Amino acid sequence: MRRIWIAPAVAVAVGATLVSGCSTSSGSSAPPGAGKVLQVAASINVWGSVLSQIGGSHVHETSIITNPDTDPHDYESTPRDGTVIAGSQLFVENGIGYDPWAAKSLAASPDSKRVVLDVQTLLGLPGDANPHRWYSPTDVNQVAQAIATDLTKLDPADASYYANQLHTFETKGLATYHSLINEIQTRYAGVKVEASESIFVLLAQALKLDLITPPSFMDAVNNGTDPSPADLSTINQQITSHEDKVYVFNTQNATPDVTAQVKEAMNAGIPIAKVTETLTPANDSFQQWQSAQLQDLADALHKATGR
């Protein structure tokens, strides 16, 4: 398939820029200051990756959900999770019903000195909003900035370090990610696509793609309920008539209905683009994971449209 936009050497350099700064063993050189190492954690490794990159050598980061084979919607916390949260000085939770166990663990181990960054609260979202905020480029930037602010609250002596880490993340770490987004917007705006669930809604909007799957179907899959016969019939008609050009499939939530649609789309010659809810592979950075998915989507769109 056709690969576009970012020269390999540049992509590797950009992807590696911040990976080396993701833990306390990184090569980041700390400027003069308190020199402390903060214990920080996140409910999912998507936000954990951003947290560890901005914290660099000044944090020890632990993410609770890291297994790519896990559906975070069905996750049940463990005693170890409670220990991690209790020991954290900064904890990032998603909210919006995505990780309700995190709020319970926080309530079980109150600490007035702990800083909690709740993404739902930060973004001012209602409880029924789309929880997959890491698929919104704008929201990602807001969360990254809030993380830098909260780390500075805990370690004000190293404020300039966190500001520099944030700047590097935004300008270098996310360079390939933003280039791919801009290119897809320019080249494929308005192209009709299908998606297996609501995880893709925010990114489809950012990419200016026309997501034609009935929202009620995507919500049903996301919430683990049965989709209506009418929605299933609509999607079947869209696929068989080639109304959609690409089918976007969340591999971490493959219900029988979704599996049947993927098979039907493949039989119809409709390219499949895959996405996941958490970092895949688990040791990728946020930007490596997202950029790989965006490139996969771009390849599928090129195959479908010839553009």
N, C-alpha and C positions, 0 to 999 in steps of 0.2 A: 504494500500500500504506500501511497505517497506521503512522505514526511515533509513537513513544511516549517518555515519561520525561523527556528533557532538552530544555528550551526551546532553540531555535536560538541565541539570543544567548548563553546560558550555555555551550552546547556549543562555540561558536566561541571564547569567551573561555578556556575550560578547555583546549581543544586548542592554543591559541596560547601559553598561559602559558609552556611550556617549549620550544616550537619555537625561540623567539628565543634560547634559551640553548644551542643545540646545537653551537656551534663557537667558535673563537677570535674570530670576528667578531661575537659576540653582544653584546647590550646589557647583559649582566650586569655589575654593578659589583663588582670584586674588593675585599674588605676588606683592611686592612693585613696584610701577611705577606710571604712570600717573593716573591710576584708572578711566579713562574715559569710557563711554559707547558710542560706535560708532553706528550710524544709518546706517544699511546696508540692501540691498534688492537684490532680484533675480527675473528674469522673470518667472521662473518655480520653483516649490518647490523641484525638484530633486537637483538642484544646491543650492537652499536655505537651504536644510538640511545639506549639506556639509559645507556651509558657517557658519551656526549657530553653528555647532559642533566645528569648528576650532576657531570661535570667542568666544564661551563659554559665560562667564559672562561679557565679555567686549563688547558685541554687542547686539543690539536689531534688530532682523532680520524680514523682511516682504517679503513673497513670493507672487507674483501676481497671477499666475495660480496654484490653489490648488484643485479644484474640480475634483475628479476622473471621473465624468461623462462628463467632457469637453474634446473635441478634440482640443488640443493646436494649431493644424494647422489652425483651423477655428476661433481662438479666436479674439475678437475685444476688444480693450482696452477701459477703462472707465476714466472719469475725476479723480476718486480716484487713478487709476494707475499712472497718471501723477503726482499727488501730492506725492505719495510714491517715485517715481523716483526723483522728484525735491528735496526731502528732504534727499536723501541718500548720504552718504559719500563714500560708495563703492557700486557699482551696478554690478551684474553679469548677463550678457546676453549670450544667446547661439549662436546667429548668424546663418549663413548658411541658411538663409531664413525661419528659424523656428519661430522667434519672431520679425518680421520687425517693428512692432508697438513700440518696445522698443527703437530702434534707433531714431524713430521719436520723442518720448517723451524726449529722452536725448537732441536732437537738439533743442527742444522747451524750455528747461530749462538749458542752458549752465552754467557750474560752473567749473572754472579752478581748484578748490580744490578737486572736486569729482574724485575718481578713478574708472575707468570703466574696468572691466575684460570681454573682449569679447572672448568667447571660440574659435570661429573660428580663430581669429587673433592669439591667444595663440598657437593654434595647427598648424597654417600655412596652413589652408585648403581653397580650392577654393569654390566658391559659390554654386557649384553643388554637393558638397560632401554629404555624408550621415549625416543628422543633429543630429541623435540620439547618441551623443558622450558619454552619460552616460552609454551606453551599451558596451563600450570599457573599460576594467579594466585599461589599460595603460593610457587612456585619463583621467579617473577619478583621478588617482594618480597625473597627471600633473596639473589638475585643482585645486586639494586640495593644492598642493605645491604653486601654484600661489596665491591662496587665502591667505595663511599664509604670503606670501611675501607682498601682497598688504595691509593686515591689519597692518603689521609691518611698512610700509611706513606711514600709517596714525597715528600710535601709537607706535613710536619707543621705548618709555620707557618700553613697555611691550613686547618686542621682544621675550624674553625667554618664556613668557606665551604662545604666539602663536606657538612657536616651540614645546613646550610640548604638546599642544592640537593637533597639526598635528601628532606628534609621536604617541600619544594615538589613534587617529583616524586610522592611518595606521596599527598599530600593534595589537590593541585590537578591535577597532570598526569594522574593515574589516576582522577580523580573520575568522569568519564563512563564509563570502562571498568568501574569497580566498580559503578556504578549499573545499568548494563545487565546485568551478571552477576547482581546481586541480583534484578532484575526478572524475568529469564528463570527463575531458580531458583524464584521465588515463583509465577509464572504457568504455567510449563510443566514443572514437575518430573514425571518419570515418562513423558513423551511419548516414544513410540518413534521413533527416527531411524536412518537408514542412513548409512554413511560410506565413501568410496572408499579410505581407507587409515588407518593408525594415527596420523596427524598430529592427528586429532580426538579421540582417546581421552581425553587428559588434560582437555581442555576440556569434553567431554561429562560427565565425572565431576564437574567443578567446577560445571557447570550443572544437575546432577542429572537429566540426560536419560537415557533408556534406549536405549543404543546396541546394536542387535540384530544388526549385521553380524558374521559369524563372525570372531573375532580372527585366525585363520589366514589368512583372505583378506586382511585389512588388512595383516598382516605380509608376505605374499607380494608385494603391490603395493609396499610400502615398501622391500622388499629386492630388488626387480627379478626375482623368480622367478615361475613360472607357478602361479596358484591352482589348487586341485584342482577337478575336475568337480563334486564334491559341494558345495563351497562356492558355486560358480557357480549350481548348481541351487537351493540354499537361498535365495540372494539374489534370483534370478529369481522364486521363489515368493513371497517377502516383498513384492516390488514389485507383482507382478500381483494379489496379494490385498489390496493397500493396508495391509499390516500396519505398515509404516513411514509416518510422516506427512511427513517431510522427508528428502531425500537431500543429504548434505554432500559437496561435490566439491572436491578439491585440484586446482586448475587447473594446477599446476606438475608434475603427474605423471599425465598423461592417457593411460594404457595403453589398448590396444584393448578390453580387458574393461571397464575403467571407462567409456570412451566409450560402449560399448554399453549399460551400465547407466544412464548419465545420459539417453541417448535413450529408453530404456525407461521410466524414471521420468517423464520429461516427457510421453510418450505416455499414461501412466497418470494424468496430472494431479497428480503429486506434486511439490510445490515444490522447487526446487534452491537450496541456499545454498552460496556459494563461499568457499573459504579458500585461502591461499597459505602457502608456507614462509618467504618473506622479505617485507620491506616492499613493499607494492604500493599506490600507486606508490612508487618507490624513495626519493623525497624526503619521504615522510610520516614522522611520528614513530611510535614504537612505539604510543602510545596512540591516535593518529588511525587507524592501520591496524587495530588490534584492535577499536576501537569501531565502525568502519565494518563490519567483518565480523560483529560481534555484532548490530548493528542489522539487517543483511541476514538473519541467522539468525532474529532476532525477527520480522521481517516474514514470513518463510517459515512460521514456526510459527503466527503469527496467521492467515495465509491457510489453513493446513491445518486448524486447530482452531476458528477463529472466536473465540478467547479474546482 
